[in-house]
Amino acid sequence: YHREQRRLLQPAFHRGRLPAQAGAMTREITAVMEQWRDGNTIDVLAQMHTITSRVVSKTIFNSDAVSEAAQIVREAVDVIIGSIFHRMVMPIQAINRLPTPANLRYRAAITRIHDAVTHAADEYRRDGCDHADMLSALLAARDHNGNPLSDQEVREQVITLLVAGIDTTGVALSWALNVLAHDDELRSRLHREVDATLRGRVATWDDLPHLDLTARVITETLRVYSPIWIITRTVTQDVDLAGYFLAAGSTVAYSPYLIHHRADLYPDPERFNPDRWLSDLPQRRPRTQLLPFGGGPRKCIGDTLATTEATLALASIAARWTLTPPPGAPAVDVKANVFLTPRNLYLRTETRAPTKPGAGPPVGTPTPPSSIP
């Protein structure tokens, strides 16, 4: 069933759709940054969540006719995300069916999303247009017998896309901005790259080939601060794994975070060093060594979409703003829920003008890696 669903959804994530999706990303990133003011202190996680929720919502619902449904879905998905970790690790699943306040909120949120997606799908079927978004692709998908996805399948795929696409990218961007706020040298290098490429404007799809350091900062962030720090799988048949017998139906958990911090895989693993991705080593590295999006046939289908969004957002922010810790800011710590989330991450916004060409060492010059704040 999963393989069939994956095949049906793959066209929605085809690289040919990315330029149009990147255009929507640029517009939503701009809309959020335009609300910032020089000298203000922002809640970074909340602001990045706003960017990613708007981007994912627009990627799924690109028609103004369903904007109200998109807003309902954005609000309801926050409740679902807040419940995922508890429901994932609860050993007795029957507890999730009890009428507790948390379970009732979860069910109400699911109902609101189902109703909103059904309304949006009905609108799309009535107008018969391809809105170049995920919902259009889901409604156009056909299995090998020519049958479309059922309404339930469309609703569940939309929920999955929302849950997978909002907080993961928002958390990664928040950690990247936290690193840059504490590393003057790396921040200066990034500013030189975005200034040479963007000259003060926001990033677009065509700029991506010129944002090499920005992309490496995102990759290193995904290694050091894996938003998805633990993933579960279900054993499908009895198996012996590294000397341990696992019966069919057992739940197995693995941690991308722990894998990414193994010294035998990543020398000096606690150092934030985007230059470790400069050589051809990343191309030779086994896929199982970098797992921010999982691996195997169930690897996140939207990995390229997410890294594109994160790169565009980080470059656009760096082109227009310098973000630094405000005086007296609380220490940033970590909340390990379903995502590895920063807490108390507040940064001060300062408008900036592009640096003059040739100022400072070349952009690609490696510098000593920073200690993780």
TORGU-143060 format. One record per residue (C-alpha): residue number from 0; y, z, x. Coordinates in nm, 2 decimals. Layout:
residues N
   resi       py       pz       px
    NUM        Y        Z        X
...
***
This chain:
residues 373
   resi       py       pz       px
      0     0.00     0.00     0.00
      1     0.24     0.09     0.28
      2     0.17    -0.24     0.46
      3     0.24    -0.44     0.15
      4     0.56    -0.25     0.08
      5     0.67    -0.29     0.44
      6     0.61    -0.67     0.42
      7     0.81    -0.69     0.10
      8     1.11    -0.50     0.24
      9     1.12    -0.66     0.58
     10     1.34    -0.95     0.47
     11     1.61    -0.70     0.37
     12     1.63    -0.59     0.73
     13     1.62    -0.94     0.89
     14     1.86    -0.98     1.18
     15     2.03    -1.26     1.00
     16     2.17    -1.00     0.75
     17     2.32    -0.78     1.02
     18     2.66    -0.96     1.06
     19     2.74    -0.92     0.70
     20     2.62    -0.56     0.70
     21     2.82    -0.50     1.01
     22     3.13    -0.62     0.83
     23     3.08    -0.36     0.56
     24     3.03    -0.10     0.83
     25     3.36    -0.19     1.00
     26     3.55    -0.16     0.67
     27     3.40     0.18     0.58
     28     3.45     0.32     0.94
     29     3.82     0.21     0.92
     30     3.87     0.37     0.57
     31     3.75     0.71     0.70
     32     3.95     0.70     1.02
     33     4.27     0.61     0.84
     34     4.26     0.95     0.68
     35     4.28     1.13     1.02
     36     4.61     1.26     1.15
     37     4.72     1.32     1.50
     38     4.68     1.69     1.60
     39     4.45     1.78     1.32
     40     4.11     1.95     1.36
     41     3.82     1.78     1.19
     42     3.48     1.89     1.08
     43     3.29     1.63     1.28
     44     2.96     1.65     1.10
     45     3.13     1.62     0.76
     46     3.34     1.32     0.87
     47     3.04     1.14     1.02
     48     2.84     1.21     0.71
     49     3.12     1.05     0.51
     50     3.12     0.74     0.72
     51     2.74     0.70     0.71
     52     2.71     0.78     0.34
     53     2.97     0.52     0.26
     54     2.81     0.26     0.49
     55     2.46     0.31     0.36
     56     2.58     0.31     0.00
     57     2.77    -0.01     0.06
     58     2.47    -0.16     0.24
     59     2.25    -0.09    -0.07
     60     2.51    -0.15    -0.34
     61     2.76    -0.42    -0.24
     62     2.90    -0.50    -0.59
     63     3.21    -0.33    -0.73
     64     3.04    -0.34    -1.07
     65     2.80    -0.06    -0.96
     66     3.04     0.15    -0.76
     67     3.01     0.44    -1.01
     68     2.63     0.43    -0.97
     69     2.67     0.43    -0.59
     70     2.89     0.74    -0.61
     71     2.64     0.92    -0.82
     72     2.36     0.83    -0.58
     73     2.56     0.95    -0.28
     74     2.63     1.29    -0.43
     75     2.27     1.34    -0.55
     76     2.11     1.25    -0.22
     77     2.27     1.55    -0.05
     78     2.06     1.78    -0.27
     79     1.75     1.59    -0.19
     80     1.82     1.60     0.19
     81     1.88     1.97     0.17
     82     1.53     2.02     0.01
     83     1.32     1.79     0.23
     84     1.24     2.03     0.51
     85     1.13     2.31     0.28
     86     0.91     2.07     0.08
     87     0.77     1.91     0.40
     88     0.65     2.24     0.56
     89     0.55     2.43     0.25
     90     0.17     2.50     0.29
     91     0.11     2.53    -0.08
     92     0.25     2.22    -0.25
     93     0.22     2.38    -0.60
     94     0.51     2.60    -0.51
     95     0.73     2.29    -0.52
     96     0.65     2.25    -0.89
     97     0.77     2.60    -0.99
     98     1.09     2.62    -1.19
     99     1.29     2.78    -0.91
    100     1.67     2.70    -0.89
    101     1.61     2.49    -0.58
    102     1.33     2.29    -0.74
    103     1.53     2.24    -1.06
    104     1.83     2.11    -0.86
    105     1.60     1.88    -0.67
    106     1.45     1.74    -0.99
    107     1.79     1.69    -1.15
    108     1.91     1.50    -0.84
    109     1.60     1.28    -0.85
    110     1.67     1.21    -1.22
    111     2.04     1.12    -1.16
    112     1.94     0.88    -0.88
    113     1.67     0.72    -1.09
    114     1.91     0.66    -1.38
    115     2.19     0.53    -1.15
    116     1.96     0.29    -0.97
    117     1.81     0.17    -1.29
    118     2.16     0.10    -1.42
    119     2.26    -0.09    -1.10
    120     1.94    -0.29    -1.11
    121     2.00    -0.39    -1.47
    122     2.35    -0.50    -1.38
    123     2.22    -0.71    -1.09
    124     1.96    -0.88    -1.31
    125     2.22    -0.96    -1.57
    126     2.46    -1.13    -1.33
    127     2.18    -1.30    -1.14
    128     2.38    -1.30    -0.81
    129     2.27    -1.22    -0.46
    130     2.52    -0.96    -0.34
    131     2.39    -0.97     0.01
    132     2.27    -0.61    -0.01
    133     1.95    -0.41    -0.01
    134     1.93    -0.38    -0.38
    135     1.95    -0.76    -0.42
    136     1.67    -0.80    -0.15
    137     1.45    -0.54    -0.33
    138     1.49    -0.72    -0.66
    139     1.41    -1.05    -0.50
    140     1.10    -0.93    -0.32
    141     0.76    -1.07    -0.44
    142     0.41    -0.98    -0.35
    143     0.14    -1.23    -0.26
    144     0.07    -1.28    -0.64
    145     0.44    -1.35    -0.71
    146     0.50    -1.01    -0.87
    147     0.83    -0.82    -0.82
    148     0.86    -0.46    -0.73
    149     0.83    -0.22    -1.02
    150     1.14    -0.03    -1.14
    151     0.98     0.29    -1.00
    152     0.92     0.12    -0.66
    153     1.28     0.00    -0.64
    154     1.41     0.35    -0.72
    155     1.18     0.51    -0.46
    156     1.28     0.26    -0.19
    157     1.65     0.32    -0.26
    158     1.60     0.70    -0.22
    159     1.41     0.65     0.10
    160     1.68     0.42     0.24
    161     1.95     0.68     0.15
    162     1.76     0.98     0.29
    163     1.67     0.79     0.61
    164     2.01     0.63     0.67
    165     2.28     0.89     0.60
    166     2.22     1.21     0.79
    167     2.02     1.07     1.08
    168     2.30     0.84     1.20
    169     2.57     1.09     1.11
    170     2.40     1.36     1.31
    171     2.36     1.13     1.61
    172     2.72     1.03     1.60
    173     2.83     1.40     1.58
    174     2.62     1.49     1.89
    175     2.76     1.19     2.08
    176     3.12     1.29     2.00
    177     3.04     1.65     2.11
    178     2.91     1.52     2.45
    179     3.22     1.31     2.50
    180     3.45     1.59     2.41
    181     3.32     1.80     2.69
    182     3.28     1.53     2.96
    183     3.62     1.39     3.07
    184     3.47     1.14     3.31
    185     3.23     0.98     3.07
    186     3.50     0.98     2.80
    187     3.73     0.79     3.04
    188     3.46     0.54     3.12
    189     3.40     0.48     2.75
    190     3.77     0.44     2.68
    191     3.80     0.18     2.95
    192     3.51    -0.02     2.80
    193     3.64    -0.01     2.44
    194     4.00    -0.08     2.56
    195     3.89    -0.39     2.75
    196     3.69    -0.51     2.45
    197     3.88    -0.39     2.14
    198     4.24    -0.33     2.26
    199     4.30    -0.07     2.00
    200     4.12    -0.24     1.70
    201     3.80    -0.14     1.53
    202     3.47    -0.28     1.65
    203     3.30    -0.58     1.48
    204     2.97    -0.75     1.51
    205     3.10    -0.99     1.77
    206     3.20    -0.71     2.00
    207     2.85    -0.56     2.03
    208     2.74    -0.76     2.34
    209     3.05    -0.62     2.53
    210     2.98    -0.25     2.44
    211     2.71    -0.18     2.68
    212     2.81     0.17     2.78
    213     2.87     0.26     2.42
    214     2.52     0.15     2.33
    215     2.38     0.35     2.62
    216     2.56     0.66     2.51
    217     2.40     0.62     2.17
    218     2.05     0.57     2.33
    219     2.09     0.88     2.54
    220     2.21     1.08     2.24
    221     1.90     0.98     2.05
    222     1.69     1.10     2.35
    223     1.86     1.43     2.41
    224     1.95     1.52     2.05
    225     1.68     1.35     1.85
    226     1.81     1.38     1.49
    227     1.45     1.36     1.37
    228     1.30     1.64     1.59
    229     0.97     1.68     1.41
    230     0.76     1.43     1.22
    231     0.44     1.48     1.02
    232     0.14     1.25     0.97
    233    -0.17     1.28     0.76
    234    -0.51     1.23     0.92
    235    -0.69     0.95     0.73
    236    -1.04     1.01     0.87
    237    -1.22     1.28     1.08
    238    -1.12     1.24     1.44
    239    -1.14     1.41     1.78
    240    -0.79     1.41     1.93
    241    -0.76     1.54     2.29
    242    -1.05     1.77     2.24
    243    -0.94     1.90     1.90
    244    -1.14     1.82     1.58
    245    -0.91     1.71     1.30
    246    -1.06     1.67     0.95
    247    -0.94     1.39     0.72
    248    -0.65     1.51     0.51
    249    -0.52     1.74     0.78
    250    -0.14     1.74     0.85
    251    -0.04     1.68     1.21
    252     0.31     1.73     1.34
    253     0.46     1.58     1.66
    254     0.81     1.63     1.81
    255     1.01     1.35     1.95
    256     1.25     1.61     2.09
    257     0.98     1.77     2.31
    258     0.86     1.43     2.42
    259     1.22     1.32     2.51
    260     1.26     1.64     2.73
    261     0.95     1.60     2.94
    262     1.03     1.60     3.31
    263     0.74     1.37     3.39
    264     0.89     1.10     3.16
    265     1.26     1.16     3.21
    266     1.37     1.30     3.55
    267     1.62     1.59     3.51
    268     1.57     1.57     3.13
    269     1.83     1.83     3.03
    270     2.11     1.61     3.19
    271     2.30     1.38     2.95
    272     2.29     1.06     3.16
    273     2.35     0.72     2.99
    274     2.31     0.55     3.32
    275     1.94     0.62     3.31
    276     1.93     0.32     3.08
    277     2.10     0.08     3.32
    278     1.79    -0.05     3.51
    279     1.50    -0.25     3.38
    280     1.30     0.07     3.33
    281     1.37     0.09     2.96
    282     1.20    -0.25     2.91
    283     0.89    -0.13     3.10
    284     0.89     0.21     2.93
    285     0.60     0.26     2.69
    286     0.71     0.27     2.33
    287     0.56     0.61     2.28
    288     0.81     0.77     2.53
    289     1.13     0.71     2.32
    290     1.07     0.80     1.95
    291     1.40     0.87     1.77
    292     1.28     0.64     1.49
    293     0.91     0.73     1.51
    294     0.65     0.48     1.62
    295     0.37     0.26     1.51
    296     0.34     0.08     1.18
    297     0.55     0.35     1.01
    298     0.84     0.33     1.26
    299     1.18     0.33     1.08
    300     1.24    -0.01     0.93
    301     1.62     0.03     0.97
    302     1.63     0.12     1.34
    303     1.84    -0.18     1.44
    304     2.07    -0.12     1.14
    305     2.12     0.24     1.24
    306     2.20     0.17     1.61
    307     2.44    -0.11     1.51
    308     2.63     0.13     1.28
    309     2.64     0.41     1.54
    310     2.76     0.18     1.82
    311     3.03     0.03     1.60
    312     3.15     0.37     1.48
    313     3.15     0.53     1.83
    314     3.34     0.24     1.98
    315     3.60     0.23     1.69
    316     3.66     0.60     1.72
    317     3.70     0.59     2.10
    318     3.94     0.30     2.07
    319     4.18     0.49     1.86
    320     4.12     0.86     1.91
    321     4.06     1.12     2.18
    322     3.85     1.40     2.03
    323     3.86     1.74     2.22
    324     3.77     2.10     2.14
    325     4.07     2.28     1.98
    326     4.18     2.61     2.13
    327     3.96     2.90     2.01
    328     3.70     2.67     1.86
    329     3.37     2.84     1.79
    330     3.07     2.76     2.01
    331     2.86     2.47     1.88
    332     2.50     2.56     1.81
    333     2.20     2.40     1.66
    334     2.04     2.41     1.32
    335     1.68     2.28     1.32
    336     1.61     2.19     0.96
    337     1.48     1.84     0.87
    338     1.74     1.72     1.12
    339     1.86     1.86     1.45
    340     2.21     1.93     1.33
    341     2.52     2.07     1.51
    342     2.69     2.37     1.36
    343     3.05     2.47     1.41
    344     3.14     2.13     1.56
    345     3.52     2.10     1.52
    346     3.73     1.87     1.73
    347     4.10     1.80     1.76
    348     4.22     1.44     1.70
    349     4.47     1.28     1.93
    350     4.59     0.92     1.89
    351     4.56     0.71     2.19
    352     4.69     0.38     2.32
    353     4.46     0.14     2.51
    354     4.46     0.19     2.89
    355     4.59    -0.09     3.10
    356     4.33    -0.33     3.25
    357     4.22    -0.23     3.59
    358     4.30     0.14     3.55
    359     4.03     0.35     3.71
    360     3.69     0.24     3.85
    361     3.50    -0.04     3.69
    362     3.34     0.05     3.35
    363     2.98     0.01     3.48
    364     3.03     0.24     3.77
    365     2.77     0.53     3.74
    366     2.91     0.88     3.76
    367     2.74     1.21     3.80
    368     2.56     1.29     3.47
    369     2.70     1.58     3.27
    370     2.53     1.90     3.17
    371     2.47     1.92     2.80
    372     2.73     2.13     2.63
***
